[in-house]
Amino acid sequence: MYVCSCFGITEDQVKQHADGGACTPRQIASACKAGTDCGGCVRRIQALLGRGDCPRRELLEGRTASTGAPAGAPVTFGAAPDGRLSDAA
């Protein structure tokens, strides 16, 4: 089943990238562009990623701490106001 119709990305492809270490919608976007055009698939990508174990979670949490964000603060993924993932964040 397609997750991102803009770039023809399937659920299986998102899962393969997640198995390869992509833990966030931004990392999925870097791997295959899903979520970078209309943004309609970002929530579905988030759902596919879930809240399971992430091999890089420690690095993400360390980066959040180094930016001054309080521990446990929600991590944003650079979503533009229209829902697309932006490169600016």
N, CA, C and O atoms as CSV, one atom per row, in Angstrom:
chain,resi,resn,atom,element,x,y,z
A,1,MET,N,N,0.843,-1.179,0.000
A,1,MET,CA,C,0.000,0.000,0.000
A,1,MET,C,C,0.890,1.244,0.000
A,1,MET,O,O,1.899,1.300,0.704
A,2,TYR,N,N,0.504,2.230,-0.793
A,2,TYR,CA,C,1.288,3.467,-0.870
A,2,TYR,C,C,1.053,4.338,0.359
A,2,TYR,O,O,-0.075,4.509,0.820
A,3,VAL,N,N,2.149,4.882,0.871
A,3,VAL,CA,C,2.097,5.851,1.966
A,3,VAL,C,C,2.205,7.247,1.359
A,3,VAL,O,O,1.444,8.149,1.711
A,4,CYS,N,N,3.139,7.411,0.462
A,4,CYS,CA,C,3.405,8.705,-0.179
A,4,CYS,C,C,3.126,8.572,-1.670
A,4,CYS,O,O,3.912,7.986,-2.415
A,5,SER,N,N,2.001,9.124,-2.089
A,5,SER,CA,C,1.673,9.029,-3.510
A,5,SER,C,C,2.480,10.017,-4.342
A,5,SER,O,O,2.632,9.820,-5.547
A,6,CYS,N,N,2.996,11.069,-3.730
A,6,CYS,CA,C,3.803,12.047,-4.473
A,6,CYS,C,C,5.077,11.408,-5.029
A,6,CYS,O,O,5.489,11.705,-6.151
A,7,PHE,N,N,5.697,10.528,-4.240
A,7,PHE,CA,C,6.947,9.898,-4.648
A,7,PHE,C,C,6.832,8.391,-4.800
A,7,PHE,O,O,7.839,7.718,-5.022
A,8,GLY,N,N,5.617,7.842,-4.685
A,8,GLY,CA,C,5.408,6.410,-4.884
A,8,GLY,C,C,6.077,5.543,-3.836
A,8,GLY,O,O,6.608,4.481,-4.162
A,9,ILE,N,N,6.062,5.980,-2.572
A,9,ILE,CA,C,6.704,5.243,-1.485
A,9,ILE,C,C,5.665,4.368,-0.784
A,9,ILE,O,O,4.592,4.839,-0.410
A,10,THR,N,N,5.998,3.102,-0.614
A,10,THR,CA,C,5.078,2.151,0.003
A,10,THR,C,C,5.368,1.977,1.498
A,10,THR,O,O,6.409,2.396,2.004
A,11,GLU,N,N,4.401,1.339,2.190
A,11,GLU,CA,C,4.602,1.021,3.603
A,11,GLU,C,C,5.843,0.147,3.776
A,11,GLU,O,O,6.628,0.352,4.702
A,12,ASP,N,N,6.015,-0.816,2.892
A,12,ASP,CA,C,7.179,-1.703,2.990
A,12,ASP,C,C,8.489,-0.926,2.878
A,12,ASP,O,O,9.451,-1.221,3.586
A,13,GLN,N,N,8.524,0.065,1.990
A,13,GLN,CA,C,9.740,0.873,1.853
A,13,GLN,C,C,10.001,1.680,3.117
A,13,GLN,O,O,11.147,1.781,3.555
A,14,VAL,N,N,8.964,2.252,3.706
A,14,VAL,CA,C,9.132,3.004,4.962
A,14,VAL,C,C,9.650,2.061,6.038
A,14,VAL,O,O,10.560,2.415,6.788
A,15,LYS,N,N,9.076,0.859,6.121
A,15,LYS,CA,C,9.516,-0.112,7.123
A,15,LYS,C,C,10.963,-0.540,6.889
A,15,LYS,O,O,11.704,-0.749,7.850
A,16,GLN,N,N,11.374,-0.673,5.632
A,16,GLN,CA,C,12.767,-1.028,5.330
A,16,GLN,C,C,13.715,0.070,5.798
A,16,GLN,O,O,14.769,-0.217,6.366
A,17,HIS,N,N,13.341,1.329,5.559
A,17,HIS,CA,C,14.185,2.435,6.020
A,17,HIS,C,C,14.224,2.481,7.546
A,17,HIS,O,O,15.265,2.772,8.135
A,18,ALA,N,N,13.091,2.195,8.184
A,18,ALA,CA,C,13.053,2.158,9.647
A,18,ALA,C,C,13.946,1.031,10.174
A,18,ALA,O,O,14.673,1.220,11.149
A,19,ASP,N,N,13.891,-0.134,9.534
A,19,ASP,CA,C,14.763,-1.245,9.924
A,19,ASP,C,C,16.236,-0.887,9.725
A,19,ASP,O,O,17.108,-1.400,10.426
A,20,GLY,N,N,16.500,-0.004,8.767
A,20,GLY,CA,C,17.856,0.448,8.499
A,20,GLY,C,C,18.322,1.551,9.436
A,20,GLY,O,O,19.460,2.010,9.329
A,21,GLY,N,N,17.463,1.985,10.352
A,21,GLY,CA,C,17.879,2.967,11.351
A,21,GLY,C,C,17.155,4.299,11.312
A,21,GLY,O,O,17.400,5.142,12.175
A,22,ALA,N,N,16.276,4.525,10.350
A,22,ALA,CA,C,15.521,5.778,10.299
A,22,ALA,C,C,14.450,5.732,11.383
A,22,ALA,O,O,13.561,4.882,11.346
A,23,CYS,N,N,14.535,6.649,12.350
A,23,CYS,CA,C,13.644,6.618,13.516
A,23,CYS,C,C,12.607,7.729,13.508
A,23,CYS,O,O,11.673,7.705,14.310
A,24,THR,N,N,12.750,8.682,12.635
A,24,THR,CA,C,11.863,9.841,12.629
A,24,THR,C,C,11.355,10.098,11.214
A,24,THR,O,O,11.964,9.652,10.241
A,25,PRO,N,N,10.238,10.818,11.101
A,25,PRO,CA,C,9.775,11.193,9.765
A,25,PRO,C,C,10.830,11.958,8.968
A,25,PRO,O,O,10.916,11.793,7.751
A,26,ARG,N,N,11.618,12.773,9.617
A,26,ARG,CA,C,12.670,13.522,8.928
A,26,ARG,C,C,13.716,12.564,8.342
A,26,ARG,O,O,14.190,12.773,7.225
A,27,GLN,N,N,14.071,11.533,9.080
A,27,GLN,CA,C,15.044,10.569,8.576
A,27,GLN,C,C,14.467,9.756,7.422
A,27,GLN,O,O,15.180,9.420,6.477
A,28,ILE,N,N,13.178,9.441,7.501
A,28,ILE,CA,C,12.518,8.775,6.382
A,28,ILE,C,C,12.545,9.696,5.166
A,28,ILE,O,O,12.822,9.250,4.053
A,29,ALA,N,N,12.261,10.971,5.377
A,29,ALA,CA,C,12.278,11.944,4.279
A,29,ALA,C,C,13.662,12.032,3.647
A,29,ALA,O,O,13.782,12.128,2.426
A,30,SER,N,N,14.696,12.002,4.464
A,30,SER,CA,C,16.059,12.047,3.933
A,30,SER,C,C,16.378,10.813,3.105
A,30,SER,O,O,17.130,10.882,2.133
A,31,ALA,N,N,15.801,9.687,3.498
A,31,ALA,CA,C,16.088,8.440,2.805
A,31,ALA,C,C,15.334,8.302,1.485
A,31,ALA,O,O,15.854,7.719,0.533
A,32,CYS,N,N,14.087,8.845,1.418
A,32,CYS,CA,C,13.286,8.559,0.220
A,32,CYS,C,C,12.369,9.708,-0.224
A,32,CYS,O,O,11.571,9.528,-1.143
A,33,LYS,N,N,12.467,10.871,0.404
A,33,LYS,CA,C,11.679,12.060,0.076
A,33,LYS,C,C,10.238,12.024,0.567
A,33,LYS,O,O,9.544,13.035,0.459
A,34,ALA,N,N,9.760,10.907,1.099
A,34,ALA,CA,C,8.380,10.831,1.572
A,34,ALA,C,C,8.134,11.920,2.618
A,34,ALA,O,O,8.912,12.070,3.560
A,35,GLY,N,N,7.062,12.667,2.447
A,35,GLY,CA,C,6.705,13.729,3.386
A,35,GLY,C,C,7.217,15.097,3.019
A,35,GLY,O,O,6.947,16.065,3.730
A,36,THR,N,N,7.952,15.207,1.925
A,36,THR,CA,C,8.559,16.498,1.581
A,36,THR,C,C,7.795,17.291,0.536
A,36,THR,O,O,8.162,18.432,0.254
A,37,ASP,N,N,6.745,16.726,-0.047
A,37,ASP,CA,C,6.001,17.462,-1.063
A,37,ASP,C,C,4.700,17.991,-0.464
A,37,ASP,O,O,4.690,19.103,0.063
A,38,CYS,N,N,3.620,17.246,-0.526
A,38,CYS,CA,C,2.334,17.760,-0.035
A,38,CYS,C,C,2.182,17.601,1.475
A,38,CYS,O,O,1.401,18.330,2.087
A,39,GLY,N,N,2.909,16.664,2.093
A,39,GLY,CA,C,2.853,16.468,3.538
A,39,GLY,C,C,1.714,15.585,4.009
A,39,GLY,O,O,1.577,15.341,5.208
A,40,GLY,N,N,0.900,15.105,3.094
A,40,GLY,CA,C,-0.243,14.294,3.474
A,40,GLY,C,C,0.108,12.959,4.097
A,40,GLY,O,O,-0.744,12.345,4.739
A,41,CYS,N,N,1.319,12.494,3.930
A,41,CYS,CA,C,1.712,11.173,4.427
A,41,CYS,C,C,2.462,11.225,5.758
A,41,CYS,O,O,2.773,10.176,6.323
A,42,VAL,N,N,2.756,12.406,6.263
A,42,VAL,CA,C,3.608,12.514,7.455
A,42,VAL,C,C,2.987,11.803,8.647
A,42,VAL,O,O,3.686,11.091,9.368
A,43,ARG,N,N,1.700,11.979,8.868
A,43,ARG,CA,C,1.057,11.307,10.014
A,43,ARG,C,C,1.073,9.793,9.848
A,43,ARG,O,O,1.233,9.069,10.830
A,44,ARG,N,N,0.913,9.312,8.640
A,44,ARG,CA,C,0.962,7.867,8.393
A,44,ARG,C,C,2.375,7.338,8.645
A,44,ARG,O,O,2.543,6.250,9.195
A,45,ILE,N,N,3.377,8.101,8.246
A,45,ILE,CA,C,4.764,7.706,8.510
A,45,ILE,C,C,5.005,7.659,10.016
A,45,ILE,O,O,5.625,6.721,10.518
A,46,GLN,N,N,4.517,8.666,10.735
A,46,GLN,CA,C,4.658,8.673,12.193
A,46,GLN,C,C,4.008,7.433,12.795
A,46,GLN,O,O,4.571,6.813,13.697
A,47,ALA,N,N,2.830,7.070,12.301
A,47,ALA,CA,C,2.134,5.892,12.814
A,47,ALA,C,C,2.923,4.614,12.518
A,47,ALA,O,O,2.997,3.720,13.361
A,48,LEU,N,N,3.506,4.526,11.334
A,48,LEU,CA,C,4.303,3.347,10.987
A,48,LEU,C,C,5.547,3.239,11.866
A,48,LEU,O,O,5.953,2.139,12.242
A,49,LEU,N,N,6.147,4.375,12.189
A,49,LEU,CA,C,7.348,4.361,13.029
A,49,LEU,C,C,7.002,4.025,14.467
A,49,LEU,O,O,7.789,3.386,15.166
A,50,GLY,N,N,5.820,4.454,14.914
A,50,GLY,CA,C,5.378,4.162,16.271
A,50,GLY,C,C,6.324,4.704,17.312
A,50,GLY,O,O,7.045,5.676,17.085
A,51,ARG,N,N,6.307,4.067,18.441
A,51,ARG,CA,C,7.177,4.479,19.539
A,51,ARG,C,C,8.076,3.334,19.969
A,51,ARG,O,O,8.435,3.219,21.141
A,52,GLY,N,N,8.434,2.496,19.020
A,52,GLY,CA,C,9.288,1.344,19.317
A,52,GLY,C,C,10.726,1.750,19.597
A,52,GLY,O,O,11.061,2.934,19.653
A,53,ASP,N,N,11.550,0.754,19.768
A,53,ASP,CA,C,12.971,1.001,20.013
A,53,ASP,C,C,13.609,1.648,18.795
A,53,ASP,O,O,13.279,1.326,17.653
A,54,CYS,N,N,14.508,2.546,19.057
A,54,CYS,CA,C,15.235,3.234,17.998
A,54,CYS,C,C,16.712,3.127,18.302
A,54,CYS,O,O,17.142,3.532,19.382
A,55,PRO,N,N,17.502,2.595,17.387
A,55,PRO,CA,C,18.933,2.446,17.666
A,55,PRO,C,C,19.634,3.772,17.907
A,55,PRO,O,O,20.695,3.808,18.531
A,56,ARG,N,N,19.052,4.865,17.418
A,56,ARG,CA,C,19.696,6.167,17.591
A,56,ARG,C,C,18.985,7.033,18.619
A,56,ARG,O,O,19.277,8.226,18.710
A,57,ARG,N,N,18.053,6.470,19.403
A,57,ARG,CA,C,17.272,7.260,20.354
A,57,ARG,C,C,18.178,8.018,21.327
A,57,ARG,O,O,17.911,9.175,21.649
A,58,GLU,N,N,19.257,7.363,21.800
A,58,GLU,CA,C,20.166,8.024,22.737
A,58,GLU,C,C,20.793,9.265,22.107
A,58,GLU,O,O,20.948,10.296,22.761
A,59,LEU,N,N,21.151,9.152,20.828
A,59,LEU,CA,C,21.736,10.298,20.142
A,59,LEU,C,C,20.717,11.429,20.010
A,59,LEU,O,O,21.053,12.596,20.208
A,60,LEU,N,N,19.477,11.084,19.677
A,60,LEU,CA,C,18.436,12.096,19.538
A,60,LEU,C,C,18.181,12.792,20.866
A,60,LEU,O,O,18.047,14.014,20.918
A,61,GLU,N,N,18.115,12.010,21.939
A,61,GLU,CA,C,17.884,12.598,23.257
A,61,GLU,C,C,19.063,13.466,23.665
A,61,GLU,O,O,18.863,14.524,24.261
A,62,GLY,N,N,20.285,13.047,23.362
A,62,GLY,CA,C,21.461,13.852,23.670
A,62,GLY,C,C,21.465,15.153,22.903
A,62,GLY,O,O,21.848,16.188,23.449
A,63,ARG,N,N,21.044,15.125,21.636
A,63,ARG,CA,C,20.982,16.333,20.828
A,63,ARG,C,C,19.932,17.283,21.366
A,63,ARG,O,O,20.140,18.497,21.378
A,64,THR,N,N,18.794,16.741,21.816
A,64,THR,CA,C,17.756,17.585,22.391
A,64,THR,C,C,18.284,18.285,23.635
A,64,THR,O,O,18.046,19.476,23.834
A,65,ALA,N,N,19.006,17.538,24.473
A,65,ALA,CA,C,19.546,18.131,25.689
A,65,ALA,C,C,20.554,19.222,25.356
A,65,ALA,O,O,20.608,20.242,26.043
A,66,SER,N,N,21.351,19.025,24.315
A,66,SER,CA,C,22.368,20.011,23.984
A,66,SER,C,C,21.778,21.276,23.371
A,66,SER,O,O,22.446,22.309,23.342
A,67,THR,N,N,20.542,21.216,22.879
A,67,THR,CA,C,19.923,22.408,22.305
A,67,THR,C,C,19.241,23.250,23.364
A,67,THR,O,O,18.739,24.337,23.078
A,68,GLY,N,N,19.225,22.737,24.609
A,68,GLY,CA,C,18.612,23.496,25.681
A,68,GLY,C,C,17.147,23.180,25.886
A,68,GLY,O,O,16.514,23.755,26.772
A,69,ALA,N,N,16.600,22.296,25.104
A,69,ALA,CA,C,15.202,21.919,25.303
A,69,ALA,C,C,15.102,21.099,26.579
A,69,ALA,O,O,15.980,20.282,26.856
A,70,PRO,N,N,14.047,21.302,27.360
A,70,PRO,CA,C,13.909,20.527,28.591
A,70,PRO,C,C,13.785,19.036,28.289
A,70,PRO,O,O,13.244,18.639,27.258
A,71,ALA,N,N,14.294,18.229,29.202
A,71,ALA,CA,C,14.197,16.780,29.029
A,71,ALA,C,C,12.733,16.393,28.929
A,71,ALA,O,O,11.899,16.885,29.688
A,72,GLY,N,N,12.430,15.524,28.004
A,72,GLY,CA,C,11.055,15.085,27.815
A,72,GLY,C,C,10.227,16.012,26.952
A,72,GLY,O,O,9.054,15.742,26.698
A,73,ALA,N,N,10.830,17.117,26.490
A,73,ALA,CA,C,10.096,18.035,25.615
A,73,ALA,C,C,9.816,17.345,24.296
A,73,ALA,O,O,10.637,16.560,23.820
A,74,PRO,N,N,8.667,17.627,23.700
A,74,PRO,CA,C,8.378,16.985,22.420
A,74,PRO,C,C,9.387,17.392,21.365
A,74,PRO,O,O,9.805,18.547,21.289
A,75,VAL,N,N,9.763,16.437,20.567
A,75,VAL,CA,C,10.710,16.689,19.490
A,75,VAL,C,C,9.920,17.033,18.240
A,75,VAL,O,O,9.035,16.280,17.835
A,76,THR,N,N,10.231,18.156,17.634
A,76,THR,CA,C,9.552,18.533,16.401
A,76,THR,C,C,10.369,18.051,15.225
A,76,THR,O,O,11.574,17.830,15.351
A,77,PHE,N,N,9.735,17.889,14.096
A,77,PHE,CA,C,10.391,17.333,12.936
A,77,PHE,C,C,10.511,18.337,11.816
A,77,PHE,O,O,10.707,17.940,10.668
A,78,GLY,N,N,10.402,19.622,12.100
A,78,GLY,CA,C,10.560,20.617,11.071
A,78,GLY,C,C,9.395,20.676,10.107
A,78,GLY,O,O,9.575,20.994,8.932
A,79,ALA,N,N,8.202,20.371,10.592
A,79,ALA,CA,C,7.042,20.428,9.709
A,79,ALA,C,C,6.690,21.876,9.413
A,79,ALA,O,O,6.598,22.707,10.317
A,80,ALA,N,N,6.500,22.156,8.159
A,80,ALA,CA,C,6.066,23.481,7.739
A,80,ALA,C,C,4.597,23.656,8.136
A,80,ALA,O,O,3.918,22.667,8.414
A,81,PRO,N,N,4.094,24.896,8.169
A,81,PRO,CA,C,2.699,25.115,8.559
A,81,PRO,C,C,1.706,24.292,7.744
A,81,PRO,O,O,0.624,23.974,8.239
A,82,ASP,N,N,2.046,23.944,6.522
A,82,ASP,CA,C,1.126,23.159,5.700
A,82,ASP,C,C,1.310,21.656,5.891
A,82,ASP,O,O,0.658,20.869,5.205
A,83,GLY,N,N,2.195,21.235,6.820
A,83,GLY,CA,C,2.363,19.830,7.139
A,83,GLY,C,C,3.551,19.161,6.472
A,83,GLY,O,O,3.937,18.062,6.871
A,84,ARG,N,N,4.147,19.804,5.453
A,84,ARG,CA,C,5.311,19.202,4.785
A,84,ARG,C,C,6.513,19.269,5.691
A,84,ARG,O,O,6.617,20.161,6.533
A,85,LEU,N,N,7.421,18.332,5.525
A,85,LEU,CA,C,8.690,18.376,6.266
A,85,LEU,C,C,9.604,19.340,5.569
A,85,LEU,O,O,9.820,19.239,4.361
A,86,SER,N,N,10.146,20.275,6.317
A,86,SER,CA,C,11.026,21.278,5.709
A,86,SER,C,C,12.470,20.962,6.024
A,86,SER,O,O,12.764,20.216,6.958
A,87,ASP,N,N,13.367,21.530,5.246
A,87,ASP,CA,C,14.799,21.335,5.487
A,87,ASP,C,C,15.338,22.347,6.483
A,87,ASP,O,O,16.492,22.237,6.898
A,88,ALA,N,N,14.546,23.319,6.872
A,88,ALA,CA,C,15.033,24.431,7.668
A,88,ALA,C,C,15.177,24.096,9.137
A,88,ALA,O,O,15.922,24.787,9.833
A,89,ALA,N,N,14.517,23.090,9.643
A,89,ALA,CA,C,14.541,22.854,11.085
A,89,ALA,C,C,15.667,21.961,11.515
A,89,ALA,O,O,15.810,21.676,12.704
